[in-house]
Amino acid sequence: MSLLVVGSVALDSVETPQDRRDDVLGGSASFFSAVATLIRPVRLVAVVGQDFPEEHITFLRERGVDLSGLQRAEGRTFRWKGRYLPDMVGRETLETQLNVFESFDPKLSPGYRDSEFVFLANIHPVLQLSVLDQVAKPALVACDTMNLWINEERATLEQVLARVDILLINDEEAQLLTGHRNLLKAAALVRKMGPGRLVIKRGDAGALLFDEGGVFWAPAFPIESVVDPTGAGDSFAGGMVSYLAHTREQTPSALRRAMVYGSVIGSFCVEDFSLDRFRTLTKDEVLVRCRALGDLVRFEEVTL
């Protein structure tokens, strides 16, 4: 099934307690695409500037990403600079340069409008609505958002939520969106807004799925050495949505398997800077870690 992602392609400068990298490939659509193409071809819609390195174009194309929707505009590429705290969980944004991304206007070609699976990455809700108006009859639409849009564009965001099937947010965003710290109460309220399935990402505490099958927890795969957490959430989304597109299933059971697959993909992301771990990642490595994650949570029935 055809898979479309609309989001950002960026150049990141990342500093951790151990090392730093400048102007590496980043952006939500980049991470999503590099992950998803492990099992599904991906159509990408984004914008970059004239300064965007050709080597990154080559990498994404060789991964199997359809880049006919990637616009190259006059100006500089979207840039983000951040520093991770010693715990490798908290981070501070040092600089954000929207550049050409500030005027990004996603236009889908006729060949993209029949996309069956759609992921709306963290972009302005007005742009997310624009994409929804352009796709024909998607089988599934998943989306991400952030605190900024919840605070400043809530009315428009609620229009988006009324039209999507899966929302992926973190626990802080769930609280902000609903006013509830209790995630069960928050999830019930979000699902009333439209998305029948809600994924709440909790970093190294894993992720929770709320859907018609109840509540499911996918733990984060334990990693001995975290190098760079940037893009882990987008990688999780790329794994989850591409798995659903690959299996052509949307049952509660399939969603739970997709959650585990996404969690495992996210664990590979943090093992290197930028998207570098995905340059060599194989399906066999992913399946081995999926089985290991299953062993991690498997136990015999508790009896008294």
N, C-alpha and C positions, 0 to 999 in steps of 0.2 A: 504494500500500500504506500502511496506517495506521502512524504513527510516534509512539512514546511516549517521553517523557523524564521521569525522576524525579530531582530534585536540589534545589538551593537557588535561591531568589530573594532577593537581598540588597540592602543599601544600602552602597556602598563609598565610602571617602574615600581618595583616591589623591594622592600627592605625587611629582612627578618633578623632576629638576634644573631643568626649565624652568617648571613650572606646578603647580597643584594643583586638585582638584575635591573637594567634600564632598557626601556622601549622594547619589551618583549610582547609577543602576541597575546592579546587579551580580548575581553568583551564576551557578553553572554552568548551571542550567536556563534562565536568561535568555539567556545568550550562545548556547547550543545552539539554542534555539527561534528567536531572531531571525535566525540564519543559515539554519537548515533550512527556514523558511517561504519562503525565496527560491524553492524548487522543490517543497516538500512541505508540506501541512498538518501541524501538530504538536499532540499532546495533551500537556499539561503537568500534572505533579503536584508540588506544592511547598506551602510554608506561608509566610505573611507575617503581620505584626502589624497592629494597628489603625492604626498610624502610617504604613503604606505608602501613598505618594502615588498618588492616582487617575490621575494623568497617565501613570504607568508601566503601569498596567492598560490604559489606553486604547491606549498604544503597542503593547503585545504583542497586544492584541485586533485592532487594525488591521493588524498584520503577518500575521494569519491563525492565531494561536495559539488553540487550544481551551482556555479557562481554567476549564472546569467542574470541573477537578481541583485548582484552586488554593484552598487553605484559608486563611481569614482568622481567626486566633486572637486571644484576648485577650492583650495584651502588646505588646512591641516587636519589630520586624523584625530578623532576623539582620544584624549589621553587621561589616564588616571595614575596618581602616585600615592602610595600608601605605605605605612609602617606597621608591622605586627608587634604586639607586646610580647614580653618574655613567655607568657603562657601559650602563645601561638593561637589564641582564641580571639581575644580582643585586638582591635586594630584602629588606627587613626588615619583618616584621609588627609594627606598633606596638600594635595592639589588635584583639581578636576578642571580639565579644559574640554568643553563640549565641542568646540570647533565646528566641523561640518555636520556633526550629529545634531547640533542645535536646530538646524533647518531640515532635518531628515523627514521625508514624506514618502512612506513606502507605497510603491505602485506595483501591483502584481501583473505580470504578463498574462495573456490568455492561457498560456501553458501552465501557469502556476495556480490559476483560480480553481482548478479541479482537485486541489490537494485534499486528501482525505483525513490526514492527521496534521493538526496545526498547533504549534507552540508559539505563544505570544510572550516573548521574553520581557524583561523589565524595561518597558518604554512608556512614554506618556499614554494615559488611557485614551486620549483622543486618537492617537495613532493605532492603538489596539482596536478601537471601534472601526476605524477606516479599513483595517485588514479584514475584520469580520464582515464588513459590507461588500468586500471584493471576492471572498471565497464563496464557492457555489453551495455545496452541501457536504460539509466536512462530517466525517463519522465521529470525530472527537476533537475538541478544542481544549487545550490546557494553557494556563497563563500564570505569570508571576507578576508581582507588584512590589512596592516598597513604601516605607514610612512617608516619604515626600508626597506621593500621590494620595495616600490615605488622608493625610492632613490637608492638602491643598486642592485636590481634585476629586473629592469623595463622590459627588453627584455623578460625575462622568465615570468614575471607577465602578459605581454601583450598576451603571448601564452595561459595562463590560461583564461584570459578575453574573448578571441576569442571562448572559448568552454563552457562558462557557461551561464545560463539563467538569474540569478539574482545576482547582486553584492550589498553587504551591506557594506557601509563605512560611516565615519562621515564627517562633512563638511570640516574639515581641510584636510582630506585625499583626498576629491574630488577636493579641490583647488590645492593640491600638484600634483595630477595626471594629471590635465588638464591645470594648470596655470591660471585658472579663479576663481575670488572670487564670481562672479555671479553664483548662483547655477543652474539657467536655462541653461546658456551657458555651464557650467561644465557638467550637465547631458546629454545634447545633444552630447557632445564630447565622454563621457564615453560610451553611447549607440552605438556610431559608432565603438567602439572598440570590440563590440561583445554582451555584455549582453543586451537583449531587455528590461529588467526591472532593474531599479536602485533604491535602498533605501539609502537615506542619513539620518543618525541618528544625532540628534541634542540635545541629552541629555534631560534636563528638558524643552526644547522647542519642543519636539516631534520628528517626523520623516516625511520625504517627500518621496513619491513614484512617480517615473517617468516611465510611460509605454505607451502602445498603447492607453490607455484610457485617457491620459493627465497627469495632476499633481494632486496628492491627499496628503492632510496633515492629519496625525494622531497625535492629541495632546498627550502630556504626561499626564497621570492621576495625578491630584494634590495630593501630599502626605504631611500630616502635619509634620511628623517626619521621616526624612531620616536617617537610621542607618548606612548603608554600601552600596555605589553604585557599588561595585565590581561585575562584571558579569551581569550588567543590559543589556548591549548590546548583549551579548551571550544569555541571557534569552529572549530578544526580538526576536532574530533570531530563537531560539527554538520554541517559540510560533508561529511565522509566518509560518515557514516551516512545522511544524507539523500540523498546521491548513490546509494548502494546501494539505498535504498528506492525512489527515483525510477526507476532503470533496471531494478529487479527482477532484478538479476544478482548472483551471488556468485563468479564465476569469478576465477582469479588476474588475468586481464586487467582485469576490472571493478574489482577491489580496487586495482590500480595506478592506474587512472584516478581512483578515489575518493580515493586518497592525494594525487594532484596537485591535485584539486579542493579538498580540505581544506587543503592547503598554501597555495593561492591565497586561500582565504577567510580564513585566519589572517593573511595579509599585509595584508588590508584592515582587520582588527580593530585593529592597532597604530597605524593612521594617525590615530586620534582617541581621546579619552577615552571610557570606558564603552562603550556600544553605539552611540555617535553616528554612526560611519561607516556602520553598517548602515541608518540611517534613509533614506539616499538611494541606497544601492548598488543597481545594476541587474544583470540577468543579462548584458547585453551587456558591461559592464565586467569581469565575472568571466571571460567567455569570451575577451576580449581578453588578459587577463593569463594565462589558461591557455595560450593560444597562445604568448605571450611566454616563458613558463616552458619550453615545449617547445623553442623556438628556443635557449634558454639552454644546454640540455644536449645538443642534437643535434650530432653530428659525423660526418665520414666515417670509413670503416674505416681503422684504422691499419695500414700495411703497411711492411715492411722490405726 
